[in-house]
Amino acid sequence: MIYSQFSTAWAAYFAFWKLNVSFPASALSIEEIVVRWIHIVAGIIWMGFLAFFILAVAPALKSLDPAIRAKVFPELASRGLWWLRWSAVVAWLMGFRYFMILTKTDAVNAGLPHAWGGWMGIWFGCWLAAFAVEMVLIRAAGALGNKLVVGALVLFLMTATSWLVVSLLAQPGVSNRTLSISIGGGLGTILFFNVWGIAWRCQKRLIAWTRASTALGTPMPPEAVKLGQMATLTLQINFWLSFPMIFFMAASAHFPFLSGV
């Protein structure tokens, strides 16, 4: 009732200005645009802070005197990472809800209205397994000796997982939107897990240790170097994975090249 009155009022407003506007009659359509809008806004904040840390903050901190860096790092990291990790939460939740809507629609179109739950389970399970393997690789970065080697292995892992997910979900009736977002949203899930499961867990300890070291004049714990390397490598991986992620998210609506068999 309220939505109908709202649509009528806006239609009258646009009619006054001689604009031809027709609002969707379905509440699901309204939910889709709201979810997508929130997802996009939160994603812009998330990716913006990620790029800011990689392209500006990290080089700037390296150029500072150690004493100044010890004062600047905790404040800058705690504030910036707050925005990064919570925008990641909002973006991921909204993206997950939108993906649910797409899979439900495709399942109905395929004549399998209850299959969407299994599709979602396959999708989430594959990307969760990929994150577990990635975490092992990041933890072993020191033993592997070169972060480029770790980066190449992570890239191969994400490519293989993307291929596996699409192969499993490419059922009759599954659209390009669902298949593209199964990759883009999967990479977004990896980025989300990386923020909360690795980067923030390392950084919050580094922030606390740096503040304590500055206040008390005590040395940093020996494991601080390894945690710093893990956090930096994780955010760098996120930065580079964000490019294919954005491509597949955009391809869902603007580059229809995937389809169910």
C-alpha positions in Angstrom: 0.0 0.0 0.0 2.7 2.5 1.0 4.8 1.5 -2.0 1.9 2.0 -4.3 1.2 5.5 -2.9 4.9 6.3 -3.2 5.0 5.2 -6.8 1.9 7.2 -7.6 3.2 10.4 -6.0 6.5 10.1 -7.9 4.8 9.3 -11.2 2.7 12.5 -10.7 5.8 14.5 -10.0 7.6 13.3 -13.2 4.4 13.8 -15.2 4.5 17.4 -14.3 7.9 17.7 -15.8 6.8 15.7 -18.8 9.1 12.8 -18.1 8.0 9.2 -18.9 8.9 7.2 -15.7 7.5 3.8 -14.8 8.5 2.2 -11.5 8.7 -1.6 -11.1 5.6 -3.1 -9.6 7.5 -5.9 -7.8 8.8 -5.4 -4.3 11.7 -7.8 -5.3 12.8 -5.3 -8.0 13.0 -2.6 -5.4 14.9 -4.8 -3.0 17.4 -5.6 -5.9 18.2 -2.0 -6.6 18.5 -1.1 -2.9 20.8 -4.0 -2.3 22.9 -3.3 -5.4 23.1 0.4 -4.5 24.3 -0.3 -1.0 26.7 -2.9 -2.3 28.2 -0.5 -4.8 28.6 2.3 -2.3 30.2 0.1 0.4 32.4 -1.5 -2.3 33.7 1.9 -3.4 34.6 2.7 0.2 36.2 -0.7 0.6 38.3 -0.6 -2.6 39.1 3.1 -2.0 40.7 2.5 1.3 42.4 -0.6 0.0 44.0 1.3 -2.8 44.8 4.2 -0.4 46.7 1.8 1.9 48.6 0.1 -0.9 49.4 3.1 -3.1 49.8 5.9 -0.5 50.1 4.8 3.1 52.6 1.9 2.8 55.1 4.0 0.8 54.7 7.0 3.0 55.3 5.0 6.2 58.4 3.5 4.8 59.8 6.9 4.1 59.3 8.2 7.7 61.7 8.1 10.6 61.1 5.0 12.8 60.1 7.2 15.8 57.6 9.2 13.8 56.4 6.0 12.1 55.7 4.5 15.5 53.4 7.4 16.4 51.7 7.7 13.0 51.1 4.0 12.2 48.7 3.1 15.1 46.4 6.1 14.5 46.3 5.9 10.7 45.9 2.1 10.7 43.3 1.9 13.3 41.1 4.5 11.7 41.6 3.5 8.1 41.2 -0.2 8.8 37.9 0.5 10.7 36.5 1.8 7.5 38.0 -0.9 5.3 36.8 -3.8 7.3 33.3 -2.6 8.1 32.7 -1.5 4.5 33.8 -5.0 3.5 31.1 -6.4 5.8 28.4 -4.3 4.3 29.5 -4.9 0.7 29.8 -8.7 1.2 26.4 -9.1 2.9 24.6 -7.0 0.3 26.4 -8.9 -2.5 25.6 -12.3 -1.0 21.9 -11.3 -0.8 21.9 -10.2 -4.4 23.6 -13.4 -5.4 20.9 -15.4 -3.6 18.2 -13.5 -5.6 20.0 -14.4 -8.9 20.4 -18.1 -8.1 16.8 -18.4 -7.0 15.6 -16.8 -10.2 17.8 -19.1 -12.3 16.6 -22.1 -10.4 13.0 -21.3 -11.1 13.7 -20.6 -14.8 15.5 -24.0 -15.0 12.5 -25.7 -13.5 14.4 -26.6 -10.3 13.1 -24.1 -7.8 14.8 -25.8 -4.8 18.2 -26.2 -6.5 19.5 -22.8 -5.6 20.4 -23.8 -2.0 22.7 -26.5 -3.3 24.3 -24.1 -5.8 25.0 -21.6 -3.1 26.5 -24.4 -0.9 28.8 -25.5 -3.8 29.8 -21.9 -4.4 30.6 -21.1 -0.8 32.3 -24.4 -0.1 34.7 -24.0 -3.1 35.7 -20.4 -2.1 36.1 -21.3 1.6 38.4 -24.1 0.6 40.4 -21.7 -1.6 40.8 -19.3 1.3 42.1 -22.1 3.6 44.7 -23.0 1.0 45.6 -19.3 0.5 46.0 -18.8 4.2 48.6 -21.7 4.3 50.5 -20.1 1.4 50.6 -16.7 3.1 51.8 -18.2 6.3 54.5 -20.0 4.4 55.6 -16.9 2.5 58.8 -16.8 4.5 59.7 -20.4 3.8 58.9 -20.0 0.1 61.3 -17.1 0.0 59.7 -14.7 -2.4 56.3 -12.9 -2.2 56.1 -13.0 -6.0 56.1 -16.8 -5.8 53.3 -16.7 -3.3 51.4 -14.2 -5.5 51.7 -16.5 -8.5 50.5 -19.5 -6.5 47.6 -17.5 -5.2 46.7 -16.4 -8.7 46.8 -20.0 -9.9 44.6 -21.1 -7.0 42.0 -18.4 -7.7 42.0 -19.2 -11.4 41.5 -22.9 -10.7 38.8 -22.2 -8.2 37.0 -19.9 -10.6 37.1 -22.6 -13.3 35.8 -25.3 -10.8 32.9 -23.1 -9.6 31.7 -22.2 -13.1 32.0 -25.9 -14.2 29.9 -27.0 -11.3 27.3 -24.2 -11.6 26.9 -24.2 -15.4 23.6 -25.9 -15.4 20.8 -25.5 -18.0 19.0 -22.2 -17.2 21.9 -20.6 -15.2 22.5 -17.1 -16.6 25.6 -15.1 -17.4 24.8 -12.9 -14.4 24.9 -15.8 -11.9 28.1 -17.4 -13.4 29.9 -14.1 -13.6 29.0 -13.2 -10.1 30.0 -16.7 -8.9 33.5 -15.7 -9.9 33.4 -12.0 -9.0 31.5 -12.6 -5.8 33.8 -15.5 -5.0 36.9 -13.3 -5.3 35.1 -10.7 -3.2 34.6 -13.4 -0.6 38.3 -14.1 -0.6 39.0 -10.4 -0.2 36.5 -10.3 2.7 38.0 -13.3 4.4 41.5 -11.9 3.9 40.6 -8.6 5.6 39.0 -10.2 8.7 40.8 -13.6 8.8 44.4 -12.4 8.2 45.1 -8.7 7.7 43.1 -7.4 10.6 44.1 -10.2 13.0 47.7 -9.2 12.3 47.3 -5.5 12.3 45.3 -5.2 15.5 48.2 -6.9 17.3 50.8 -4.7 15.6 48.8 -1.6 16.5 48.6 -2.6 20.2 52.3 -3.6 20.3 53.4 -0.3 18.6 51.4 1.8 21.1 52.8 -0.1 24.0 56.3 0.1 22.7 56.0 3.9 22.2 54.5 4.5 25.6 56.8 2.2 27.6 60.0 2.3 25.5 60.0 -1.5 25.2 61.1 -3.3 22.0 58.5 -4.9 19.7 58.0 -8.7 20.0 60.0 -10.8 17.6 56.9 -12.0 15.8 56.0 -8.5 14.8 58.1 -8.6 11.7 56.3 -11.8 10.4 52.9 -10.4 11.2 53.7 -7.2 9.4 54.8 -9.1 6.4 51.7 -11.3 6.4 49.4 -8.3 6.7 51.1 -6.4 3.9 51.2 -9.4 1.6 47.5 -10.1 2.2 46.5 -6.5 1.4 48.7 -6.6 -1.7 47.0 -9.8 -2.8 43.6 -8.1 -2.2 44.6 -5.1 -4.3 45.6 -7.2 -7.3 42.6 -9.6 -7.0 40.3 -6.6 -7.0 40.9 -6.1 -10.7 39.5 -9.4 -11.9 36.8 -9.2 -9.3 35.5 -5.9 -10.6 35.7 -7.2 -14.2 33.5 -10.2 -13.5 31.0 -8.1 -11.4 30.7 -5.7 -14.3 30.5 -8.5 -16.9 27.4 -9.9 -15.2 25.3 -7.2 -16.8 27.5 -5.8 -19.5 29.5 -8.6 -21.0 27.3 -11.8 -21.4 29.9 -14.4 -22.3 29.0 -17.3 -19.9 26.0 -19.5 -19.9 24.8 -22.8 -18.6 25.2 -25.9 -20.8 
